[in-house]
Amino acid sequence: MAKAGEAAEVAAKAEGGFWGRLVSPAAFKYLGAASAAVDVIVNVKEALGAKTEGENELALSHGVAAVGAFSIAVGSAVAGGSYATEAALLTMMSCGLLWGGTLVLAVGYLLVNHFSRSPFQKLVRYCTFGVESGHRGTASWLEGNFAQWNDTPASVASQVRHLMALLCDFKVFGSGYDTHIIHAEFGWLPPNAEAEVEFQIEYDGGQIFRPRYVIDFEEKSVTPKEKSDAPSTWAIAGERSIRVTLGACRPERFFQRTIIRSKCEIGIVYGEKKKGERPSIPTRGSISYVIFDPERKARSRELRSVEFDFAEQKKSGE
């Protein structure tokens, strides 16, 4: 009778076939292991990024979270194996790994939350008058290194420019369907502020068209650098929060050409219009927004100036 019962159980399992195995408890345990493995990868990547920026406590916190996630991944995989083999020892091991990993992961994320700092918090903490003045570290929005900040007039002026860049953070996004149009939203703006915009539209055959424009916020006007490059469309609306829509010129000579890629570089300059360079937002220069490429198509995702990765742009050669 016992053998007949075992044979019936084996037959029942076999009847489930592929779909039966797909929805079995073991399959869900393996999915849990895969999910935890993704957490490991994400936290390791965040830890390396924080270490590069000099945020050692944050890097360690992500490392703790990665260890917890790894324990959960192993525990889930062992749990799947214990279900398949019905081994009591594996079940006990998986329980220990899962409970321990969950505890470590929770502690890791609590530490991440505690040591994570916004750009404003970093500036206040690491500036000349901050509690960690002289801190050695970097940030995507920072020109140079925090350790270079001191109480000399030139350095203090640089710190003020960085504060201005954070206060005047703006965002850029595409329409999601048009290869020539960008939208931008600006909040608080410094005196005599203007936005400088350059489109780079690449056509088949390697030709690149680069129309450039200046947006005057006080006059609420758009002026092309070349008169022949009049924008195809533009609009400026709002007072406290200004929204700009700008479309690049569409020359007749390119009407029959295929667009391979298009992007836009945009930044703010402000202050007196004297000879030489004016202060810019971001302090490291214009940010670059890919409007269209063959893989991602026309984009609509928002990009904030304070979040733009200048190091990645330099690495990719854009």
SELUM-149098 format. One line per 2 residues: number of its first residue (from 1); their letters; for each residue z, x, y of N, C-alpha, C. Coordinates in pm, whole numbers, padded with zeros to 5 digits. Layout:
<sites>
NUM	a	Z,X,Y,Z,X,Y,Z,X,Y; ...
</sites>
This chain:
<sites>
1	ma	00000,00082,-00121,00000,00000,00000,00000,00086,00126; 00079,00196,00124,00088,00282,00242,-00048,00344,00272
3	ka	-00116,00389,00164,-00248,00450,00185,-00347,00347,00237; -00335,00225,00189,-00426,00120,00236,-00402,00091,00384
5	ge	-00275,00095,00425,-00243,00072,00567,-00298,00182,00656; -00285,00307,00608,-00337,00420,00685,-00488,00412,00697
7	aa	-00553,00372,00585,-00699,00360,00587,-00743,00252,00684; -00666,00142,00690,-00701,00034,00783,-00687,00079,00928
9	ev	-00582,00162,00953,-00561,00212,01091,-00673,00305,01133; -00715,00393,01040,-00826,00484,01069,-00954,00406,01095
11	aa	-00975,00303,01015,-01096,00222,01032,-01094,00149,01166; -00975,00102,01206,-00963,00031,01335,-00995,00124,01451
13	ka	-00946,00248,01439,-00975,00345,01545,-01123,00378,01550; -01183,00389,01431,-01326,00424,01426,-01411,00314,01485
15	eg	-01364,00189,01467,-01442,00076,01519,-01453,00081,01671; -01351,00138,01734,-01355,00144,01880,-01470,00228,01930
17	gf	-01509,00329,01852,-01620,00415,01890,-01595,00487,02022; -01705,00517,02092,-01698,00590,02218,-01616,00515,02323
19	wg	-01644,00385,02340,-01575,00308,02443,-01427,00291,02411; -01397,00282,02283,-01257,00272,02245,-01181,00398,02281
21	rl	-01243,00515,02257,-01178,00641,02293,-01170,00658,02444; -01269,00602,02514,-01273,00619,02659,-01156,00549,02728
23	vs	-01109,00437,02671,-00999,00362,02733,-00868,00382,02657; -00864,00483,02573,-00742,00509,02497,-00637,00575,02586
25	pa	-00508,00566,02550,-00402,00632,02630,-00426,00781,02647; -00480,00848,02544,-00506,00992,02554,-00607,01022,02663
27	af	-00709,00936,02675,-00812,00958,02778,-00750,00952,02917; -00659,00858,02940,-00596,00845,03071,-00503,00963,03100
29	ky	-00443,01017,02996,-00359,01136,03015,-00445,01255,03055; -00565,01268,02995,-00655,01377,03033,-00708,01358,03175
31	lg	-00728,01232,03215,-00768,01206,03354,-00657,01247,03450; -00533,01221,03410,-00420,01264,03492,-00416,01414,03506
33	aa	-00450,01485,03398,-00454,01631,03403,-00563,01679,03499; -00679,01612,03495,-00788,01649,03586,-00749,01625,03731
35	sa	-00682,01513,03757,-00637,01482,03894,-00538,01586,03943; -00444,01625,03858,-00346,01727,03896,-00414,01862,03919
37	av	-00519,01890,03841,-00593,02016,03858,-00659,02021,03995; -00708,01906,04042,-00766,01899,04176,-00659,01930,04280
39	dv	-00538,01878,04260,-00426,01907,04350,-00396,02057,04354; -00405,02121,04238,-00382,02266,04232,-00484,02339,04319
41	iv	-00611,02304,04303,-00719,02370,04378,-00701,02349,04528; -00672,02225,04567,-00656,02193,04709,-00539,02271,04769
43	nv	-00427,02274,04700,-00309,02343,04754,-00326,02494,04758; -00395,02549,04659,-00422,02693,04662,-00513,02727,04780
45	ke	-00614,02644,04803,-00704,02665,04917,-00628,02655,05048; -00540,02554,05060,-00461,02539,05182,-00365,02656,05200
47	al	-00309,02705,05091,-00216,02818,05099,-00287,02943,05149; -00408,02967,05098,-00484,03084,05142,-00522,03072,05289
49	ga	-00561,02949,05332,-00594,02928,05472,-00475,02949,05562; -00359,02898,05522,-00237,02915,05602,-00196,03062,05608
51	kt	-00212,03133,05496,-00180,03276,05493,-00269,03353,05589; -00398,03318,05592,-00493,03384,05682,-00453,03362,05828
53	eg	-00402,03243,05860,-00363,03212,05998,-00224,03263,06033; -00156,03327,05938,-00023,03380,05966,00089,03280,05950
55	en	00060,03162,05893,00162,03060,05870,00220,03080,05730; 00308,03181,05717,00357,03221,05585,00445,03114,05519
57	el	00529,03046,05598,00614,02941,05539,00529,02827,05486; 00425,02790,05561,00336,02683,05516,00259,02726,05392
59	al	00215,02852,05388,00144,02903,05271,00233,02897,05148; 00360,02935,05163,00455,02930,05051,00477,02785,05006
61	sh	00485,02693,05101,00506,02551,05069,00390,02497,04986; 00268,02529,05026,00151,02486,04948,00152,02553,04810
63	gv	00203,02676,04803,00213,02744,04675,00310,02672,04581; 00423,02625,04636,00519,02549,04556,00454,02420,04506
65	aa	00381,02351,04594,00313,02228,04554,00209,02255,04446; 00139,02370,04457,00038,02405,04356,00103,02430,04220
67	vg	00221,02493,04219,00293,02517,04093,00332,02384,04029; 00383,02290,04112,00420,02159,04060,00300,02084,04004
69	af	00189,02090,04076,00068,02022,04029,00016,02085,03899; 00027,02217,03889,-00016,02285,03767,00068,02242,03648
71	si	00199,02230,03670,00288,02185,03563,00252,02043,03518; 00219,01957,03614,00179,01820,03580,00048,01820,03502
73	av	-00046,01905,03543,-00175,01913,03474,-00157,01955,03329; -00074,02059,03308,-00050,02105,03171,00024,01998,03092
75	gs	00124,01936,03155,00200,01831,03087,00114,01714,03047; 00022,01674,03133,-00068,01562,03101,-00161,01598,02986
77	av	-00211,01722,02988,-00300,01766,02880,-00225,01771,02747; -00102,01821,02752,-00020,01826,02629,00011,01685,02581
79	ag	00036,01593,02674,00063,01454,02636,-00057,01392,02566; -00176,01424,02615,-00297,01376,02548,-00309,01430,02408
81	gs	-00275,01559,02394,-00279,01620,02261,-00175,01562,02168; -00057,01530,02223,00049,01473,02139,00011,01335,02089
83	ya	-00063,01260,02170,-00107,01128,02126,-00208,01141,02012; -00298,01240,02026,-00401,01257,01923,-00343,01309,01792
85	te	-00241,01398,01800,-00185,01460,01679,-00057,01395,01632; 00001,01309,01719,00128,01241,01690,00238,01343,01658
87	aa	00239,01453,01735,00339,01559,01716,00455,01535,01812; 00576,01519,01758,00694,01490,01841,00726,01606,01935
89	ll	00706,01730,01887,00736,01847,01969,00650,01850,02096; 00522,01818,02080,00433,01815,02196,00474,01706,02294
91	tm	00520,01594,02243,00566,01485,02330,00685,01530,02414; 00780,01600,02351,00898,01649,02423,00857,01751,02529
93	ms	00765,01840,02492,00718,01941,02589,00650,01876,02708; 00565,01777,02681,00493,01711,02789,00588,01640,02884
95	cg	00693,01577,02830,00790,01508,02915,00859,01606,03008; 00899,01721,02955,00964,01822,03038,00873,01874,03148
97	ll	00748,01904,03110,00652,01955,03209,00622,01851,03318; 00607,01725,03278,00574,01620,03374,00689,01595,03471
99	wg	00811,01582,03418,00925,01558,03506,00951,01678,03598; 00948,01798,03540,00970,01918,03622,00861,01938,03726
101	gt	00737,01917,03684,00626,01932,03778,00632,01832,03891; 00670,01707,03859,00681,01605,03964,00787,01642,04066
103	lv	00899,01694,04018,01007,01735,04110,00962,01850,04199; 00900,01951,04139,00853,02068,04217,00745,02026,04317
105	la	00654,01938,04274,00547,01891,04364,00606,01817,04483; 00707,01733,04458,00770,01658,04566,00837,01753,04666
107	vg	00907,01853,04613,00971,01952,04701,00866,02028,04781; 00754,02063,04715,00647,02135,04784,00590,02056,04900
109	yl	00564,01926,04877,00507,01845,04984,00608,01819,05097; 00737,01814,05064,00839,01802,05169,00840,01927,05257
111	lv	00825,02043,05192,00819,02168,05268,00692,02175,05351; 00579,02130,05295,00453,02129,05370,00468,02043,05495
113	nh	00528,01927,05480,00548,01837,05595,00639,01902,05699; 00738,01977,05653,00833,02040,05746,00770,02155,05823
115	fs	00689,02235,05755,00635,02356,05818,00497,02337,05881; 00434,02221,05862,00304,02196,05926,00324,02178,06075
117	rs	00238,02240,06154,00249,02233,06299,00115,02195,06361; 00121,02109,06459,00000,02069,06532,-00041,02182,06625
119	pf	-00164,02179,06677,-00205,02282,06773,-00111,02292,06893; -00061,02180,06945,00031,02183,07058,00162,02253,07019
121	qk	00213,02221,06900,00336,02285,06854,00319,02435,06840; 00203,02477,06788,00178,02621,06774,00171,02689,06910
123	lv	00101,02626,07004,00088,02687,07137,00224,02702,07202; 00306,02597,07199,00438,02603,07262,00529,02702,07191
125	ry	00517,02710,07060,00605,02797,06981,00569,02944,06995; 00438,02974,07005,00394,03113,07003,00355,03168,07140
127	ct	00362,03087,07245,00324,03137,07378,00431,03234,07429; 00406,03293,07545,00496,03392,07601,00638,03339,07617
129	fg	00652,03210,07645,00783,03151,07669,00836,03078,07545; 00768,03092,07432,00807,03021,07310,00915,03091,07231
131	ve	00966,03022,07129,01075,03076,07048,01025,03183,06951; 00893,03188,06926,00837,03290,06837,00727,03367,06909
133	sg	00754,03405,07031,00657,03485,07107,00630,03616,07034; 00503,03654,07025,00465,03775,06954,00427,03750,06810
135	hr	00429,03623,06769,00391,03588,06631,00248,03634,06603; 00227,03695,06488,00094,03741,06449,00027,03633,06366
137	gt	-00076,03573,06421,-00146,03467,06350,-00266,03418,06430; -00348,03335,06367,-00467,03283,06432,-00475,03132,06413
139	as	-00574,03069,06474,-00602,02927,06458,-00748,02905,06491; -00805,02795,06442,-00947,02769,06463,-00979,02757,06612
141	wl	-00884,02706,06692,-00908,02684,06835,-00868,02802,06920; -00812,02906,06859,-00757,03020,06934,-00858,03132,06951
143	eg	-00864,03185,07070,-00948,03301,07099,-00862,03427,07085; -00883,03501,06977,-00802,03620,06953,-00686,03591,06859
145	nf	-00569,03649,06890,-00451,03639,06805,-00330,03603,06892; -00238,03525,06836,-00118,03489,06912,-00040,03613,06955
147	aq	-00047,03719,06874,00028,03841,06905,-00021,03908,07033; -00142,03873,07077,-00197,03933,07199,-00142,03868,07325
149	wn	-00074,03757,07311,-00019,03687,07428,00105,03759,07479; 00110,03780,07610,00226,03844,07673,00245,03786,07813
151	dt	00329,03848,07894,00361,03791,08025,00278,03850,08139; 00168,03919,08108,00081,03969,08214,00002,03852,08274
153	pa	-00037,03863,08401,-00111,03752,08465,-00236,03711,08386; -00311,03808,08335,-00434,03776,08261,-00402,03699,08134
155	sv	-00298,03740,08063,-00261,03673,07938,-00206,03534,07965; -00126,03518,08068,-00072,03386,08102,-00186,03292,08139
157	as	-00286,03345,08213,-00402,03263,08250,-00478,03219,08124; -00487,03309,08026,-00553,03275,07900,-00478,03165,07827
159	qv	-00346,03173,07828,-00263,03071,07762,-00279,02935,07831; -00291,02937,07963,-00313,02813,08037,-00450,02753,08001
161	rh	-00552,02838,07984,-00684,02790,07946,-00680,02727,07807; -00603,02786,07716,-00590,02728,07582,-00518,02593,07589
163	lm	-00416,02584,07674,-00348,02456,07692,-00445,02352,07746; -00528,02391,07841,-00628,02301,07898,-00726,02253,07791
165	al	-00764,02344,07703,-00858,02308,07596,-00797,02206,07501; -00666,02217,07474,-00601,02119,07387,-00585,01985,07457
167	lc	-00551,01988,07585,-00534,01863,07660,-00667,01789,07673; -00776,01864,07680,-00909,01804,07702,-00992,01801,07574
169	df	-00925,01792,07462,-00994,01780,07333,-01091,01662,07337; -01213,01682,07286,-01313,01575,07282,-01372,01566,07142
171	kv	-01444,01459,07117,-01505,01443,06985,-01653,01410,06996; -01729,01450,06895,-01873,01430,06889,-01907,01364,06756
173	fg	-02005,01275,06756,-02050,01213,06632,-02193,01166,06647; -02263,01156,06534,-02401,01112,06535,-02413,00962,06518
175	sg	-02534,00912,06527,-02558,00768,06514,-02561,00725,06368; -02590,00820,06279,-02602,00786,06138,-02743,00750,06096
177	yd	-02834,00740,06193,-02972,00704,06158,-03076,00777,06245; -03037,00824,06362,-03133,00888,06453,-03113,01039,06453
179	th	-03224,01114,06446,-03217,01261,06439,-03208,01328,06575; -03217,01250,06684,-03220,01307,06818,-03100,01268,06904
181	ii	-03013,01181,06855,-02908,01124,06940,-02770,01169,06896; -02687,01201,06995,-02545,01228,06970,-02462,01141,07063
183	ha	-02340,01113,07017,-02242,01042,07099,-02122,01135,07117; -02058,01126,07232,-01938,01207,07257,-01838,01124,07336
185	ef	-01711,01145,07307,-01604,01076,07379,-01510,01181,07438; -01484,01166,07568,-01400,01259,07641,-01280,01184,07698
187	gw	-01164,01247,07693,-01044,01188,07751,-01018,01248,07888; -00905,01316,07903,-00872,01378,08030,-00965,01497,08056
189	lp	-01011,01512,08179,-01104,01620,08214,-01050,01699,08334; -01068,01829,08335,-01024,01911,08449,-01118,01894,08569
191	pn	-01081,01945,08686,-01166,01932,08805,-01302,02000,08786; -01403,01940,08847,-01540,01994,08844,-01591,02017,08701
193	ae	-01555,01925,08613,-01596,01941,08473,-01739,01895,08450; -01810,01971,08371,-01945,01936,08328,-01958,01969,08179
195	ae	-02038,01892,08110,-02066,01921,07969,-02204,01983,07959; -02213,02094,07889,-02341,02159,07865,-02385,02130,07722
197	ve	-02505,02078,07706,-02554,02033,07576,-02687,02101,07546; -02700,02152,07425,-02827,02209,07381,-02861,02154,07243
199	fq	-02974,02087,07232,-03024,02041,07103,-03109,02152,07040; -03106,02159,06909,-03193,02251,06834,-03259,02169,06724
201	ie	-03385,02136,06746,-03458,02049,06653,-03567,02132,06585; -03552,02147,06454,-03646,02230,06377,-03748,02142,06306
203	yd	-03876,02176,06326,-03986,02101,06265,-04048,02181,06152; -04126,02112,06068,-04197,02183,05963,-04291,02285,06026
205	gg	-04302,02397,05962,-04381,02506,06020,-04294,02607,06091; -04161,02578,06101,-04068,02674,06160,-04050,02664,06310
207	qi	-04118,02570,06377,-04102,02555,06522,-03967,02491,06555; -03900,02543,06656,-03771,02491,06698,-03778,02452,06846
209	fr	-03744,02330,06876,-03744,02277,07011,-03599,02274,07061; -03573,02334,07181,-03436,02348,07231,-03421,02288,07372
211	pr	-03420,02157,07384,-03395,02097,07517,-03247,02111,07554; -03220,02141,07682,-03082,02159,07729,-03053,02065,07845
213	yv	-02926,02020,07850,-02887,01921,07951,-02748,01954,08007; -02726,01906,08129,-02594,01917,08192,-02547,01776,08225
215	id	-02428,01741,08177,-02369,01610,08205,-02265,01627,08315; -02288,01563,08427,-02194,01568,08540,-02105,01445,08532
217	fe	-01977,01465,08508,-01885,01352,08489,-01852,01281,08620; -01848,01356,08730,-01816,01293,08859,-01933,01208,08908
219	ek	-02053,01260,08894,-02172,01186,08937,-02222,01089,08829; -02170,01106,08707,-02215,01027,08593,-02368,01033,08579
221	sv	-02413,01157,08566,-02558,01180,08557,-02586,01284,08448; -02710,01284,08401,-02757,01381,08303,-02879,01450,08361
223	tp	-02874,01583,08367,-02984,01660,08425,-03040,01757,08322; -03169,01752,08293,-03228,01849,08199,-03243,01985,08266
225	ke	-03227,02092,08189,-03247,02226,08245,-03393,02249,08280; -03484,02188,08203,-03627,02190,08231,-03671,02048,08263
227	ks	-03740,02030,08376,-03777,01894,08418,-03862,01821,08313; -03938,01896,08236,-04025,01834,08136,-03948,01785,08014
229	da	-03820,01820,08006,-03739,01782,07889,-03648,01663,07918; -03697,01568,07993,-03616,01450,08027,-03564,01383,07900
231	ps	-03436,01343,07898,-03379,01282,07777,-03450,01152,07740; -03458,01126,07609,-03521,01001,07564,-03433,00881,07594
233	tw	-03303,00903,07598,-03208,00798,07634,-03076,00862,07673; -03002,00797,07762,-02868,00844,07794,-02788,00732,07858
235	ai	-02658,00741,07841,-02567,00643,07901,-02429,00705,07913; -02362,00678,08024,-02225,00725,08047,-02141,00606,08087
237	ag	-02037,00578,08013,-01954,00460,08040,-01807,00497,08034; -01724,00423,08108,-01579,00442,08104,-01527,00523,08221
239	er	-01397,00513,08245,-01331,00586,08352,-01231,00687,08295; -01123,00636,08236,-01023,00725,08177,-01074,00788,08047
241	si	-01137,00707,07966,-01201,00758,07845,-01351,00740,07862; -01422,00852,07867,-01565,00849,07897,-01645,00866,07768
243	rv	-01737,00774,07746,-01824,00782,07629,-01966,00812,07675; -02026,00910,07612,-02161,00954,07649,-02254,00938,07528
245	tl	-02371,00883,07553,-02478,00878,07454,-02596,00956,07511; -02646,01050,07434,-02754,01135,07484,-02858,01157,07374
247	ga	-02984,01129,07409,-03094,01150,07317,-03185,01261,07367; -03221,01352,07279,-03307,01464,07318,-03448,01416,07349
249	cr	-03516,01494,07428,-03656,01466,07462,-03741,01467,07332; -03841,01379,07330,-03931,01372,07213,-04074,01402,07260
251	pe	-04111,01529,07267,-04243,01566,07319,-04357,01511,07231; -04466,01475,07295,-04580,01419,07223,-04638,01519,07123
253	rf	-04627,01646,07154,-04688,01747,07064,-04619,01752,06928; -04498,01691,06918,-04426,01692,06791,-04426,01555,06721
255	fq	-04501,01459,06776,-04497,01324,06719,-04539,01319,06573; -04633,01403,06534,-04684,01401,06397,-04616,01503,06307
257	rt	-04511,01567,06357,-04443,01669,06279,-04319,01612,06210; -04281,01674,06101,-04162,01632,06026,-04041,01714,06068
259	ii	-03932,01646,06097,-03809,01715,06136,-03739,01765,06010; -03710,01895,06007,-03641,01956,05894,-03490,01952,05915
261	rs	-03450,01977,06037,-03306,01984,06067,-03286,01969,06216; -03177,01907,06256,-03145,01898,06398,-02995,01911,06418
263	kc	-02957,01980,06523,-02816,01994,06555,-02799,02002,06707; -02674,01996,06749,-02646,01995,06892,-02524,02083,06919
265	ei	-02533,02163,07025,-02418,02243,07068,-02368,02185,07200; -02237,02160,07206,-02181,02095,07325,-02046,02156,07360
267	gi	-02024,02175,07487,-01897,02228,07536,-01878,02189,07682; -01757,02206,07732,-01725,02170,07869,-01701,02298,07949
269	vy	-01754,02303,08069,-01719,02409,08165,-01655,02341,08285; -01566,02411,08354,-01495,02350,08467,-01455,02457,08568
271	ge	-01401,02412,08678,-01358,02504,08783,-01467,02528,08886; -01441,02622,08975,-01535,02653,09083,-01666,02707,09029
273	kk	-01776,02662,09090,-01909,02707,09047,-01943,02838,09118; -01871,02943,09082,-01894,03073,09140,-01982,03156,09047
275	kg	-02016,03274,09094,-02094,03364,09010,-02009,03408,08891; -02071,03423,08778,-01999,03462,08659,-01967,03341,08572
277	er	-01895,03363,08467,-01866,03257,08372,-01752,03169,08421; -01766,03039,08394,-01659,02943,08423,-01577,02923,08296
279	ps	-01451,02884,08310,-01371,02855,08189,-01437,02745,08107; -01421,02754,07975,-01487,02657,07888,-01387,02589,07795
281	ip	-01429,02474,07744,-01354,02398,07644,-01450,02367,07529; -01419,02417,07409,-01311,02507,07370,-01322,02644,07438
283	tr	-01215,02721,07434,-01216,02852,07501,-01314,02948,07435; -01348,02924,07308,-01437,03015,07236,-01584,02978,07251
285	gs	-01613,02874,07330,-01752,02835,07352,-01784,02699,07295; -01910,02664,07296,-01954,02531,07252,-01935,02513,07102
287	is	-01911,02388,07063,-01904,02355,06920,-02042,02311,06874; -02068,02323,06747,-02198,02289,06690,-02184,02170,06597
289	yv	-02269,02068,06618,-02265,01948,06535,-02402,01927,06471; -02405,01924,06337,-02530,01901,06265,-02560,01751,06266
291	if	-02668,01713,06332,-02705,01571,06341,-02780,01527,06215; -02869,01614,06169,-02953,01578,06053,-02988,01702,05973
293	dp	-02979,01690,05841,-03038,01789,05751,-03084,01719,05624; -03172,01781,05547,-03231,01713,05431,-03129,01667,05328
295	er	-03016,01736,05316,-02917,01702,05215,-02824,01591,05259; -02769,01604,05380,-02670,01506,05425,-02730,01393,05507
297	ka	-02860,01400,05533,-02929,01299,05613,-02868,01294,05753; -02889,01183,05822,-02834,01169,05957,-02684,01143,05946
299	rs	-02607,01218,06023,-02462,01211,06010,-02399,01121,06117; -02280,01069,06083,-02205,00989,06180,-02058,01030,06183
301	re	-02020,01127,06099,-01880,01170,06092,-01836,01234,06223; -01714,01203,06267,-01662,01256,06392,-01618,01401,06375
303	lr	-01639,01480,06480,-01593,01619,06484,-01518,01640,06614; -01392,01682,06606,-01312,01707,06725,-01325,01854,06764
305	sv	-01326,01879,06894,-01344,02016,06941,-01231,02107,06896; -01109,02054,06886,-00995,02138,06848,-00998,02171,06699
307	ef	-01076,02096,06621,-01083,02119,06477,-01203,02203,06435; -01292,02235,06529,-01413,02307,06493,-01380,02448,06444
309	df	-01441,02488,06333,-01414,02618,06271,-01518,02720,06317; -01484,02798,06418,-01577,02899,06470,-01600,03010,06367
311	ae	-01498,03042,06287,-01514,03147,06187,-01617,03105,06081; -01612,02979,06040,-01709,02928,05942,-01849,02926,06000
313	qk	-01860,02893,06129,-01991,02891,06196,-02050,03032,06198; -01968,03131,06228,-02014,03270,06232,-02055,03316,06094
315	ks	-01980,03273,05992,-02009,03313,05854,-02142,03254,05807; -02168,03128,05845,-02291,03061,05801,-02411,03101,05885
317	ge	-02384,03166,06000,-02493,03211,06084,-02551,03104,06171; -02483,02992,06186,-02536,02881,06270,-02510,02910,06417
</sites>
